Amino acid sequence: MNHKYFLLFLGVALIITSSGCATLQKPTNETLASLPIITYGDQIPVGKDYILHFPAGKPILTSVSIKGTVFAQEAEDTLEVILKKDIYAYQRWISYDNNTWIDGDDAIDFMLEIKIPGYKHPKPGIIAVQMNNK
């Protein structure tokens, strides 16, 4: 599967975490050291903070679907991608080593393009994500 689909998933996750009501102030090293590290795909602790670990080399699955009553034929697929290096995520903060933490916006450039076939785009639809390390 294509790497860009994982980037779509991770980008959306970073946008969601950075747009929440999380503080803009960087958490202390003591706070981060006290949090459990949960590997992506494992059960997360309910109602508690944690660090989410996306391990390098481990497949990450993302479901993609186009459905609705307007379609005679719907589409659905599961895409698999693999990271080049570990990523740890806590709210809007990310780390590549679980020691040095930076704002996700300062770590990764993110671009999302969605074009639906129609009058202004009379071509095949596009769902594209581009994520690059800064």
N, C-alpha and C positions, 0 to 999 in steps of 0.2 A: 504494500500500500504506500501511498505518497506521504512524505514527511509533512507537507503543508496542512494535512487534515488534523494532525496532532496539534499543530500550531494554532489552528482554529479553536480547538478545544481549550488549549492552554491560554490563548489570548482572551477568550470569553471568560475563563475562570479569573484571570488577572483583572479584567475590567470589572467583573462583579465584585471581587474582593476590594478593589481600589475605589469603587463608587459607593460602598457601604458607609456606615457611620464610624468607621475605624479612624482612630486618631492619626493626625499627620505627624505626630511626634514619634520618633524612632523608639521602639521598646528597648529597655535596658538589657545588657548581656545576662544579668541575673534572671530577669523575666523569661527570656528566651531559653536559658539553660534549664529552667524549671518546667518547661512544657514538654509533654510527650511528643515523640516523633511518630507519626502515623504514615505508613507507606500507602501511596495512592492505590486504591482498590480494597484496602482493609477497612474495617468498621471504624468510624470516627466516634470519639466520646461525645455523648449527647450533652449539650449545654455547657461544655467546657472548651477552653482554648486548647489548641494543638498546633504543631508544625506539620504541614503536609509535605511529604517527600516523594518526588518524582525521580526514581532511580534511572540512571543512564543504562541503556542496553535492555531495559525491560519493556515489552510491548505495552502500549497504551491504546485502549480501544475507544472509539468514538462512534456513536450511532448517528446516522444522517438519514433524514426522511423528508419526502415531499408527499403530502397527503391532503385530502380534502374532497368535498362533495363535487367539485368542478371536474375532477379527474376520472376518466374511464380506466386509466391504469396509473396506479401510484408507484412510487419508488422508495426503496429503503435499503440501506446497506450499513455494514459495520466496517469502519476503516481502522487500520492499525499503523501506528508510527512508533518510532523509537528516538529518544533523546540522545544527543551526543555526550552530554554531561549531566550529572545530578543537578536537580533544582529543588530547593527547600522553599516553601511558601508559608508565610504567616501574615494574615490580613493583606496589606498592600506591600509588604516587604518580602524580598527574595534573597536567597543566598545560594552560592554554588558549592560551599563547603561547610555550611551550618555554623560558621564562625563570623564571617564578614557579611553584614546585612545591608542592603541598599533598597531604596524605593524602587518598586517594579517599573515605574515610568522612567527611571534613570538607568535601568538595566537592559530593557528590551524595547526596540522600536516595533510598533504594532500597526498593521494596516489591514482593514477589513473592507472587502468590496463585495457588494451584493447587487446583482442586476437581474431583474425579472423580465422574461420576454414580454414585450408589449409595444405599444405605439412608439415610445421613446427609445426602446432598445429592441428592434425587430431582428434579434439574433438569438442564438442559444443563451440560456441563463448562465449566470456566473456567481459562484460563491467562492471567493478567494481570500486567503489569509496569508499575510507575509509577516514573519517575525524574525528579527535580526538582533543579535547582541549589539549593544552600543559600545 
